[in-house]
């Protein structure tokens, strides 16, 4: 499918395939994307407002100067995405999705949430995650460096390693027994 007009409002797209395509200077408002495949598609200067992505393939999409405002990503595969060049207006609720090998470098995630996602080998560096809901995620091999995690909620999340000497984590919420992993950065012995 080709997106010929610049603006789409209240539209539903189902089983759309745009593999290795390009979306440039497009606006989507209150649109629903279901079972769509955007693998390796480039999103350049696009605006998504209150859109939903359900059971979509978003693997290795490229993002440049694009805005995601009040969007939801549910049961999607979004592997290997570099979110660094997303616009400052970044508001996505991720649920039951696979976000392995993603990069969140210098990204303000304060208006996002991640619930019941797989985030293996994902990198968070110099990012703001203050009061972000990060509940019931698998962070195996994920890294957090120079992030502000103050007030973030990691309840029921697992397999994380967060070096508290390199990150701010005041009043962050963690669940036992996983919270024991927070002590690894202090080079102490627990018996």
N, C-alpha and C positions, 0 to 999 in steps of 0.2 A: 504494500500500500504506500502511496505517496501522500504526504500532507501538503495539499496545494494552497490552502488558505493560511493566514497568519494566526488566527484566533479560533479556538474551539471552546464552546461553553456547553455544559450539561450533556456531554456526549459519552457514549460507551463504546469501547473498543475491545473486541473479543477475538482471541486467536490471531491477533495481528503478528506478522513476522517482518521485522526490520533488522535482520542480522547484518552487521557491519555497515549499517546505514548512517545517515546524518540528519539530525534535526537541528535546524538553525533558525533563530529569531522567531520561535513559535510560542504562543501562549495557550495554556490549557487551564480552564477554570471549572472546578467541580466535575471533572471527567473521571471515568472509571476505566481502568485497564485490567483485563482479566485474561489469563492464559496467553499473554503476549510474550514474544521473544525479541528482546532488544540487545542480544549478545553483541558485544564490541561496537555498539552504536555510539556515535558522538553526539552529545547534547551540548550545543553551543549557543549561549545567550538565550536560553529557553526559560519560561516562567511557568511553574506548576503551582496552582493555588487550589487547596482543598481537593486534591486528586487522590485516588486510591489505586494501588497496584496490588492485585491479588494473583497469586500463583504464577508470577511472571519470571522470566529469565532476564536478569539484569547483569549478567556476568561480564566483567571487564568493560563496562560502559565508560566512555570518556566524558568528563564534565568540565566545561569551561564557562565561567560567568553565568551559570544557571541558578535559578532560585527554586527552592522547594519550600512552600509555605503551607503549613497545616496539612501535610500529606500523610498518608499511611501506606506502609509496605508490609503486607501480610502473606506469609507462606511463600515467599519469593526466594530465589537463589540470586545473590548479589555478590559474586566472588571477585576478588582482585580489583576492587574499585579504589581509585585514588580520589578522595573527597577534598583534597587540598584546594582546588580551584572553584569550589562551589561558592556561591555568593554568601554574603554575611547573613542573609535572611534564610537560615537553614532550620526548618521545623518539620521533622519527620518522626512518626511513631513506627518503629520496627517491631513486628510481632511474628514469632514462629518462623523466622527467616534464617537463611544461611548467609553469613557475612564474613566468611573466611578470607584471609589474606588481604583485607582492606587496609587502607592507610588513612588515618585521620591526623593530619599534621597541620598544626596551627588552625584548627577548626573550632568554632564556638558551637558546642553541642548542648548548651544549656536549655534549649527548647525542644530537645529530642528525647525519646525514650527507646529503650531496647529491652524487650520482654520475651523470654523463652527463645532466645536466638543462639545459634552456634557462631562463635566469633573466633575460631581457631587461627593462630598466627596473625591476628589483626594487630596493627600498630597504632597506638595513641601517643602522640608526642606534641608537647607544647599546646595542648588543647584544653579548652574549658569544659569541664563536666560537672560544674557546681549544681547540686541538687538534682542531677539527672537520675532517672529511674533505670537501673541496670539489673533488673530482677530476673533470676532463674536463667542465666546465660552460661554457656560453656566457653571459658576464656583460655582453653588449653594453648599454651605457647604464645599467648598475646602479650604485648609489652606496653607498659605505661611509663613514660618518661617525661618529667617536667610538666605534669598535668596538674590542674586544680580539680581535685575530686571532693572538695569540701561539701559535705551534706549529701553526697551521692549515695544511692541506695543499691547495694550489691546483694541484697537478701536472696538467699537460695542459689546464688551464682556459685560456680565451681571452677576449679583448675586455674585460678588467677595467681599471678605473682606480681605484687605491687611493692616496689622498693619505697618504703616510707621516708627514706632519706632523700629521694629524688622527686617526690610528689607531695602536694598538699592534700591532706585527707581529714582535716578537722571536721568532726561530727559526721563522718561518713558511716554508713550502716553496713555491717558484715554479719554473716551467719556462721555459727560454729557447725562443724569442726573446721571448715575452710578458712576461717579467720586466723587460725594458727599459722598459715602460710605467710601472714604479714610479718612474722618475727624473723623470717629467713634473712632479711637484709641487715639484721643487727648482729650477726655472727655470734649468736649465743647458743648454749646447749640446753635443751629441754629434756628432763628425765621423767 
